Amino acid sequence: MPVIVVLTQDLAEKFLRSTEGDKAAETLRGALGSLGEVLTPVHPRTTDRVLSTHFQVNVDDRETAENLAGVLRGLDGVEGAYWKPAAEAP
């Protein structure tokens, strides 16, 4: 189950470059590391500035997704975080 995360442009660039010394990027990395999660770009090869701010974390269940989204929403530079429910047949 994916958790979709939207970062500010500044944080997205610093996170992808692994910029050291940036408090927001280090806090985000620390939060993800403490939870054992990995943040990956939704559109890894895009040059579009808006799409480049979208990331995801894949988790196993809804409870983990809700908790992770809640933690991430509280961080500086995170514009949004929500879990995406699995697709269902109509």
Steps between C-alpha positions, in 0.01 A plus 500: 500500500663824391526812712524800266719785625522847344805706594584862438721547194791600722473194725450265204822621338698479823359158586590359157850649512552373856597853600669494838441776750142571392284462810175414318665236278683346796180494708314329215777242456509441875124451526499254211804317633355464849190343348702279265340653190641618167374803308521472120399740222166425332639643173875430522600627155277804473630849439164650599540708815156406636525126436850491646357581844288182515640200687367177645566249773363148465367347821322175578181611671258785556595562863866547409399723208282721721771530766773577248289762321426666834868515596605636161229769494652645815842561341623828352508490122233231470204655321286187520502131585216254455453129454358377174249216543531193282299500180173308515281361230177697448 
